[in-house]
């Protein structure tokens, strides 16, 4: 079972999300929270696999909570939820360790699929905002681009090709088809990329690639 915690300041929203997720036979909602501080406490107590976290909440907001959750000994995979199609804080939250970004009007089937996707170790960004978000942050100042390039210099040529595919929003299967690799080989490359870059998820690596001007 995928142990999940729901975090939103509106009870009605949490109830709706719970109803959707528990319709799946492999997802269990093990806790709820109404703000970021409570979210961290619930995470420590219940040890969830995945947390769906609203960005804008009174008190401790989702951005601060995402950063705190990333520092836990065994951090959950955090998916940010928002009613906005491009939130100014999303980029910073993804850097802090969140692995997904979804709109609250995401169809139920896609929401369930997103939980399964991040649980399996992949990233999940709302298709309607992925391109806009990356484009917004894809033209860094020269010093930032230089720094990103230096960090990426540890990668092999094949790993660079895989990272570019990731930065373009491809899944492992799509990257494998594009690069002539088996999906398992792409997955192995992604693991090595994250290890070399000392990152926790592929979204962070994709952002770094965009910072360097690779994609």
Rosetta blueprint (number, residue, H / E / L):
1 X L
2 X E
3 X E
4 X E
5 X E
6 X E
7 X E
8 X L
9 X L
10 X L
11 X H
12 X H
13 X H
14 X H
15 X H
16 X H
17 X H
18 X H
19 X H
20 X H
21 X H
22 X L
23 X L
24 X L
25 X L
26 X L
27 X E
28 X E
29 X E
30 X E
31 X E
32 X E
33 X E
34 X L
35 X L
36 X H
37 X H
38 X H
39 X H
40 X H
41 X H
42 X H
43 X H
44 X H
45 X H
46 X H
47 X L
48 X L
49 X L
50 X E
51 X E
52 X E
53 X E
54 X E
55 X L
56 X L
57 X L
58 X L
59 X L
60 X L
61 X L
62 X H
63 X H
64 X H
65 X H
66 X H
67 X H
68 X H
69 X H
70 X H
71 X L
72 X L
73 X L
74 X L
75 X L
76 X L
77 X E
78 X E
79 X E
80 X E
81 X E
82 X E
83 X L
84 X L
85 X L
86 X L
87 X L
88 X L
89 X L
90 X H
91 X H
92 X H
93 X H
94 X H
95 X H
96 X L
97 X L
98 X L
99 X L
100 X E
101 X E
102 X E
103 X E
104 X L
105 X L
106 X L
107 X L
108 X H
109 X H
110 X H
111 X H
112 X H
113 X H
114 X H
115 X H
116 X H
117 X H
118 X H
119 X H
120 X L
121 X L
122 X L
123 X L
124 X E
125 X E
126 X L
127 X H
128 X H
129 X H
130 X H
131 X H
132 X H
133 X H
134 X H
135 X H
136 X H
137 X L
138 X L
139 X L
140 X L
141 X L
142 X H
143 X H
144 X H
145 X H
146 X H
147 X H
148 X H
149 X H
150 X H
151 X H
152 X H
153 X L
154 X L
155 X L
156 X L
157 X H
158 X H
159 X H
160 X H
161 X H
162 X H
163 X H
164 X H
165 X H
166 X H
167 X H
168 X L
169 X L
170 X L
171 X L
172 X H
173 X H
174 X H
175 X H
176 X H
177 X H
178 X H
179 X H
180 X L
181 X L
182 X L
183 X H
184 X H
185 X H
186 X H
187 X H
188 X H
189 X H
190 X H
191 X H
192 X H
193 X H
194 X H
195 X H
196 X H
197 X H
198 X L
199 X L
200 X L
201 X L
202 X H
203 X H
204 X H
205 X H
206 X H
207 X H
208 X H
209 X H
210 X H
211 X H
212 X L
213 X L
214 X L
215 X L
